């Protein structure tokens, strides 16, 4: 089956967690990977990002990355979500392997490839070098490219606005996820670029309504969606229905819960799934488990929001 999508979906996407079995090797739990993907689809999200930062891709082997992507696509298809697009994280240090990952992702059912700046040799990554890196990847990829601007995992590289604007003109670069925390960068991009041609997503839930309502962004790709997908969808849908005051009220709870994206990281998001859904296990070492103090904070941040989630509907 071909999963061709030219334009990015408007709404809420979730960068999915990966799941592991107990034991010294912490083998991939593919059954839970698939179960989790279907739960998110039931909650009304418009797409999934597999092998984003939340999915611990740098802790997976190349074969494990392939297995996770394949299991996610097959589980969605079997549950009737054949049209739900997957954005596959494909950015690594070398140009050739990034291209190879994009090509493989297309064969495994991804509709888009998300590519972060190669930050290991930061001193050599001038704007011209980065420009050529993304162009080379986009020229060779059989699926459209989504830029991933996340200085936190790219050794501090923050894509400049002018560079993003130039890359947005490439026919096979269709959008960007902004995990840099810059609301103004999204505003300046969507002020000069049609969202249909180049979609912008915020990377944090706490500014989701701000970005959508004021900046005109397509939506959000938020790790909080692993725990509270229906609430994020509710904010977006209420805004689109013209019910701004209602959307703002839910967004307030989302923004409080968004603390976990900043302070909890992947272990915190995983604990949220364990706490409210009863599955999730622990991250792959050397990532730690959430501390007892963080767990208490997370319950305080999340409980008001989780009261609005229909947990049974996602079962």
Kinemage of the C-alpha trace (Angstrom):
@kinemage 1
@onewidth
@group {chain A} dominant
@subgroup {mainchain}
@vectorlist {calphas} color= white
{ca unk a 1} P 0.000 0.000 0.000
{ca unk a 2} L 1.259 3.504 -0.845
{ca unk a 3} L 0.882 6.195 1.822
{ca unk a 4} L 1.280 9.300 -0.296
{ca unk a 5} L 0.472 12.675 1.215
{ca unk a 6} L 1.637 15.921 -0.338
{ca unk a 7} L 0.352 18.278 2.338
{ca unk a 8} L 0.765 18.051 6.092
{ca unk a 9} L -2.391 17.464 8.153
{ca unk a 10} L -3.930 20.255 10.177
{ca unk a 11} L -4.392 19.427 13.846
{ca unk a 12} L -2.635 17.496 16.602
{ca unk a 13} L 0.135 14.981 15.980
{ca unk a 14} L 1.963 12.974 18.635
{ca unk a 15} L 5.658 12.029 18.722
{ca unk a 16} L 5.232 8.510 20.022
{ca unk a 17} L 7.057 6.855 22.866
{ca unk a 18} L 8.909 3.607 22.241
{ca unk a 19} L 8.350 0.680 24.596
{ca unk a 20} L 10.703 -1.949 25.971
{ca unk a 21} L 10.474 -5.312 27.675
{ca unk a 22} L 12.050 -6.158 31.025
{ca unk a 23} L 15.446 -7.785 30.929
{ca unk a 24} L 19.101 -6.879 30.461
{ca unk a 25} L 18.747 -6.168 26.718
{ca unk a 26} L 15.474 -4.268 27.070
{ca unk a 27} L 14.171 -5.633 23.785
{ca unk a 28} L 11.531 -3.643 21.879
{ca unk a 29} L 7.940 -4.371 22.932
{ca unk a 30} L 6.345 -4.207 19.494
{ca unk a 31} L 2.916 -5.239 20.753
{ca unk a 32} L 2.776 -2.222 23.057
{ca unk a 33} L 4.183 0.023 20.317
{ca unk a 34} L 1.224 -0.909 18.125
{ca unk a 35} L -1.329 -0.747 20.930
{ca unk a 36} L -0.158 2.733 21.873
{ca unk a 37} L -0.391 3.995 18.281
{ca unk a 38} L -3.981 2.789 17.959
{ca unk a 39} L -4.961 4.383 21.275
{ca unk a 40} L -3.732 7.748 20.022
{ca unk a 41} L -5.572 7.335 16.739
{ca unk a 42} L -8.810 6.627 18.626
{ca unk a 43} L -8.347 9.918 20.488
{ca unk a 44} L -8.595 11.873 17.234
{ca unk a 45} L -5.019 12.883 16.448
{ca unk a 46} L -4.313 13.522 12.758
{ca unk a 47} L -0.922 11.857 12.594
{ca unk a 48} L 1.980 10.297 14.479
{ca unk a 49} L 5.672 11.142 14.499
{ca unk a 50} L 7.697 7.969 14.964
{ca unk a 51} L 11.383 8.240 15.974
{ca unk a 52} L 11.072 11.802 17.178
{ca unk a 53} L 13.038 12.671 20.314
{ca unk a 54} L 10.293 11.153 22.496
{ca unk a 55} L 10.815 7.797 20.788
{ca unk a 56} L 14.448 7.475 21.928
{ca unk a 57} L 15.746 6.876 18.368
{ca unk a 58} L 19.416 7.251 19.294
{ca unk a 59} L 19.011 4.371 21.751
{ca unk a 60} L 17.713 2.050 19.015
{ca unk a 61} L 19.647 0.027 16.475
{ca unk a 62} L 18.921 0.531 12.788
{ca unk a 63} L 16.974 -2.730 12.712
{ca unk a 64} L 14.963 -1.748 15.788
{ca unk a 65} L 14.035 1.566 14.167
{ca unk a 66} L 12.759 -0.374 11.183
{ca unk a 67} L 10.734 -2.741 13.374
{ca unk a 68} L 9.092 0.082 15.348
{ca unk a 69} L 8.057 1.972 12.228
{ca unk a 70} L 6.738 -1.192 10.590
{ca unk a 71} L 4.768 -2.236 13.707
{ca unk a 72} L 3.229 1.235 14.022
{ca unk a 73} L 2.065 1.303 10.419
{ca unk a 74} L 0.715 -2.241 10.454
{ca unk a 75} L -1.166 -1.718 13.726
{ca unk a 76} L -2.825 1.451 12.430
{ca unk a 77} L -3.809 -0.272 9.194
{ca unk a 78} L -5.272 -3.289 10.959
{ca unk a 79} L -7.340 -0.985 13.197
{ca unk a 80} L -8.779 0.881 10.216
{ca unk a 81} L -6.502 3.951 10.277
{ca unk a 82} L -4.897 3.448 6.869
{ca unk a 83} L -5.180 7.169 6.085
{ca unk a 84} L -3.465 8.354 9.276
{ca unk a 85} L -0.056 9.659 8.168
{ca unk a 86} L 3.220 8.872 9.882
{ca unk a 87} L 6.132 11.284 10.015
{ca unk a 88} L 9.301 9.233 10.461
{ca unk a 89} L 12.306 10.756 12.208
{ca unk a 90} L 15.191 10.221 9.795
{ca unk a 91} L 17.840 12.777 10.739
{ca unk a 92} L 21.296 11.446 11.596
{ca unk a 93} L 24.820 12.834 11.297
{ca unk a 94} L 25.685 11.853 7.724
{ca unk a 95} L 23.872 12.943 4.588
{ca unk a 96} L 23.953 9.528 2.968
{ca unk a 97} L 22.433 7.669 5.934
{ca unk a 98} L 19.773 10.334 6.385
{ca unk a 99} L 18.792 9.814 2.748
{ca unk a 100} L 18.873 6.040 3.233
{ca unk a 101} L 16.586 6.331 6.270
{ca unk a 102} L 14.143 8.484 4.279
{ca unk a 103} L 14.055 5.910 1.501
{ca unk a 104} L 13.542 3.057 3.962
{ca unk a 105} L 10.823 4.969 5.809
{ca unk a 106} L 8.883 5.321 2.574
{ca unk a 107} L 8.933 1.545 2.034
{ca unk a 108} L 7.677 0.991 5.600
{ca unk a 109} L 4.630 3.228 5.261
{ca unk a 110} L 5.757 6.681 6.357
{ca unk a 111} L 4.251 9.633 4.494
{ca unk a 112} L 6.823 12.212 5.585
{ca unk a 113} L 10.394 12.241 6.919
{ca unk a 114} L 11.424 14.571 9.743
{ca unk a 115} L 15.062 15.693 9.642
{ca unk a 116} L 17.023 17.527 12.345
{ca unk a 117} L 20.236 19.465 11.765
{ca unk a 118} L 23.361 17.260 12.083
{ca unk a 119} L 24.938 18.764 15.174
{ca unk a 120} L 27.859 16.491 16.052
{ca unk a 121} L 30.412 18.543 14.078
{ca unk a 122} L 28.776 21.823 15.037
{ca unk a 123} L 31.788 23.969 14.208
{ca unk a 124} L 31.615 22.929 10.568
{ca unk a 125} L 27.860 23.403 10.246
{ca unk a 126} L 27.762 26.839 8.638
{ca unk a 127} L 24.501 28.102 7.185
{ca unk a 128} L 25.691 27.138 3.687
{ca unk a 129} L 26.583 23.615 4.838
{ca unk a 130} L 23.218 23.164 6.538
{ca unk a 131} L 21.439 24.536 3.481
{ca unk a 132} L 23.178 21.972 1.262
{ca unk a 133} L 22.525 19.142 3.726
{ca unk a 134} L 18.776 19.681 3.708
{ca unk a 135} L 18.674 20.221 -0.074
{ca unk a 136} L 20.636 17.013 -0.735
{ca unk a 137} L 18.272 15.043 1.511
{ca unk a 138} L 15.134 16.604 0.028
{ca unk a 139} L 16.334 16.016 -3.530
{ca unk a 140} L 16.849 12.303 -2.860
{ca unk a 141} L 13.931 11.526 -0.539
{ca unk a 142} L 10.903 9.791 -2.069
{ca unk a 143} L 8.660 11.359 0.605
{ca unk a 144} L 8.342 15.029 1.629
{ca unk a 145} L 10.668 16.433 4.284
{ca unk a 146} L 9.645 18.141 7.534
{ca unk a 147} L 12.431 20.183 9.119
{ca unk a 148} L 12.961 19.645 12.851
{ca unk a 149} L 14.378 22.669 14.652
{ca unk a 150} L 15.429 21.490 18.093
{ca unk a 151} L 18.674 23.046 19.344
{ca unk a 152} L 18.481 20.856 22.453
{ca unk a 153} L 19.337 17.711 20.478
{ca unk a 154} L 21.316 19.353 17.647
{ca unk a 155} L 24.202 20.543 19.824
{ca unk a 156} L 22.735 24.035 20.009
{ca unk a 157} L 22.128 24.535 16.289
{ca unk a 158} L 19.080 26.779 15.879
{ca unk a 159} L 18.024 27.105 12.243
{ca unk a 160} L 18.019 30.743 11.185
{ca unk a 161} L 14.825 32.255 9.865
{ca unk a 162} L 16.319 33.153 6.483
{ca unk a 163} L 17.603 29.589 6.053
{ca unk a 164} L 14.170 28.149 6.819
{ca unk a 165} L 12.550 30.545 4.341
{ca unk a 166} L 14.941 29.458 1.585
{ca unk a 167} L 14.399 25.783 2.297
{ca unk a 168} L 10.624 26.309 2.296
{ca unk a 169} L 10.888 27.040 -1.424
{ca unk a 170} L 12.101 23.501 -2.117
{ca unk a 171} L 9.302 21.463 -3.662
{ca unk a 172} L 10.001 18.494 -1.357
{ca unk a 173} L 10.321 20.403 1.940
{ca unk a 174} L 6.806 20.920 3.240
{ca unk a 175} L 7.019 22.069 6.841
{ca unk a 176} L 8.838 22.439 10.130
{ca unk a 177} L 8.431 21.431 13.758
{ca unk a 178} L 9.632 24.222 16.049
{ca unk a 179} L 10.910 22.743 19.299
{ca unk a 180} L 13.132 25.771 19.865
{ca unk a 181} L 10.512 27.481 22.045
{ca unk a 182} L 10.296 30.487 19.720
{ca unk a 183} L 6.692 31.575 19.212
{ca unk a 184} L 7.923 34.560 17.204
{ca unk a 185} L 9.762 32.372 14.692
{ca unk a 186} L 6.513 30.569 13.869
{ca unk a 187} L 4.697 33.883 13.561
{ca unk a 188} L 7.271 35.325 11.182
{ca unk a 189} L 7.272 32.190 9.053
{ca unk a 190} L 3.502 31.934 8.629
{ca unk a 191} L 3.281 35.676 7.970
{ca unk a 192} L 5.141 35.218 4.670
{ca unk a 193} L 4.485 31.565 3.729
{ca unk a 194} L 1.160 29.877 2.980
{ca unk a 195} L 0.570 27.078 5.497
{ca unk a 196} L -0.633 24.811 2.694
{ca unk a 197} L 2.746 25.062 0.988
{ca unk a 198} L 4.862 25.012 4.145
{ca unk a 199} L 3.213 24.036 7.406
{ca unk a 200} L 4.524 25.106 10.794
{ca unk a 201} L 3.920 23.099 13.976
{ca unk a 202} L 4.697 24.120 17.530
{ca unk a 203} L 6.614 21.545 19.512
{ca unk a 204} L 5.223 22.338 22.958
{ca unk a 205} L 1.672 21.991 24.253
{ca unk a 206} L 1.794 25.021 26.556
{ca unk a 207} L 1.735 27.478 23.612
{ca unk a 208} L -0.481 25.447 21.297
{ca unk a 209} L -3.505 27.771 21.198
{ca unk a 210} L -1.266 30.831 20.972
{ca unk a 211} L 0.442 29.410 17.893
{ca unk a 212} L -2.709 28.252 16.146
{ca unk a 213} L -4.909 31.250 16.904
{ca unk a 214} L -2.381 34.075 16.556
{ca unk a 215} L 0.348 32.692 14.313
{ca unk a 216} L -1.803 30.596 11.993
{ca unk a 217} L 0.275 27.447 12.474
{ca unk a 218} L -1.095 24.075 11.371
{ca unk a 219} L -1.202 22.633 14.860
{ca unk a 220} L 1.202 20.962 17.271
{ca unk a 221} L 3.441 17.912 17.480
{ca unk a 222} L 3.447 17.483 21.237
{ca unk a 223} L 4.830 14.810 23.543
{ca unk a 224} L 2.031 15.559 26.008
{ca unk a 225} L -0.241 13.907 23.453
{ca unk a 226} L 1.079 10.521 24.565
{ca unk a 227} L -0.830 11.084 27.815
{ca unk a 228} L -3.660 13.508 27.003
{ca unk a 229} L -4.296 13.359 23.251
{ca unk a 230} L -8.034 14.042 23.418
{ca unk a 231} L -7.496 17.220 25.432
{ca unk a 232} L -5.079 18.634 22.859
{ca unk a 233} L -7.511 17.704 20.085
{ca unk a 234} L -10.312 19.374 22.049
{ca unk a 235} L -8.431 22.688 22.245
{ca unk a 236} L -7.781 22.637 18.523
{ca unk a 237} L -11.328 21.657 17.563
{ca unk a 238} L -12.963 24.208 19.872
{ca unk a 239} L -10.858 26.956 18.335
{ca unk a 240} L -11.744 25.844 14.817
{ca unk a 241} L -15.432 25.857 15.774
{ca unk a 242} L -15.134 29.496 16.832
{ca unk a 243} L -15.408 28.679 20.546
{ca unk a 244} L -12.310 30.576 21.604
{ca unk a 245} L -13.239 31.096 25.260
{ca unk a 246} L -13.900 27.377 25.704
{ca unk a 247} L -10.667 26.520 23.921
{ca unk a 248} L -8.769 28.942 26.163
{ca unk a 249} L -10.186 27.321 29.286
{ca unk a 250} L -8.981 23.854 28.256
{ca unk a 251} L -5.659 25.323 27.095
{ca unk a 252} L -5.061 26.602 30.617
{ca unk a 253} L -5.088 23.039 31.943
{ca unk a 254} L -2.960 21.924 28.976
{ca unk a 255} L -0.417 24.647 29.725
{ca unk a 256} L -0.116 23.569 33.364
{ca unk a 257} L 0.329 19.936 32.310
{ca unk a 258} L 2.858 21.105 29.715
{ca unk a 259} L 5.346 21.487 32.559
{ca unk a 260} L 6.130 17.808 32.127
{ca unk a 261} L 7.423 18.366 28.565
{ca unk a 262} L 9.984 20.823 29.901
{ca unk a 263} L 10.822 19.291 33.287
{ca unk a 264} L 9.865 15.637 32.886
{ca unk a 265} L 11.330 14.735 29.513
{ca unk a 266} L 10.871 11.247 28.115
{ca unk a 267} L 10.878 9.469 31.527
{ca unk a 268} L 8.176 11.862 32.732
{ca unk a 269} L 5.975 11.281 29.689
{ca unk a 270} L 6.421 7.549 30.097
{ca unk a 271} L 5.391 7.707 33.749
{ca unk a 272} L 2.238 9.569 32.723
{ca unk a 273} L 1.269 6.683 30.445
{ca unk a 274} L 1.984 4.192 33.233
{ca unk a 275} L 0.024 6.218 35.778
{ca unk a 276} L -3.134 6.800 33.734
{ca unk a 277} L -3.204 3.868 31.297
{ca unk a 278} L -1.392 1.066 33.097
{ca unk a 279} L 1.336 0.331 30.578
{ca unk a 280} L 4.621 1.868 29.524
{ca unk a 281} L 7.451 0.333 31.541
{ca unk a 282} L 10.719 2.242 31.711
{ca unk a 283} L 12.961 3.928 29.166
{ca unk a 284} L 16.007 2.253 27.718
{ca unk a 285} L 19.136 2.769 29.775
{ca unk a 286} L 20.938 5.050 30.387
{ca unk a 287} L 17.759 7.178 30.579
{ca unk a 288} L 16.608 7.170 34.221
{ca unk a 289} L 13.180 6.574 35.662
{ca unk a 290} L 11.169 9.577 36.793
{ca unk a 291} L 12.114 10.572 40.337
{ca unk a 292} L 9.580 10.307 43.152
{ca unk a 293} L 9.518 14.102 43.398
{ca unk a 294} L 8.796 14.414 39.668
{ca unk a 295} L 6.030 11.818 39.915
{ca unk a 296} L 4.296 13.858 42.619
{ca unk a 297} L 4.647 17.038 40.545
{ca unk a 298} L 3.287 15.283 37.477
{ca unk a 299} L 0.154 14.115 39.251
{ca unk a 300} L -0.440 17.697 40.364
{ca unk a 301} L 0.105 19.010 36.819
{ca unk a 302} L -1.849 16.287 35.051
{ca unk a 303} L -4.847 15.415 37.236
{ca unk a 304} L -6.993 18.436 36.239
{ca unk a 305} L -6.378 17.728 32.568
{ca unk a 306} L -6.842 13.967 32.789
{ca unk a 307} L -10.298 14.489 34.251
{ca unk a 308} L -11.289 15.600 30.754
{ca unk a 309} L -9.853 12.532 29.001
{ca unk a 310} L -12.226 9.691 28.130
{ca unk a 311} L -9.867 6.883 29.084
{ca unk a 312} L -12.384 4.162 28.248
{ca unk a 313} L -12.812 5.466 24.695
{ca unk a 314} L -9.080 5.076 24.148
{ca unk a 315} L -8.922 1.553 25.561
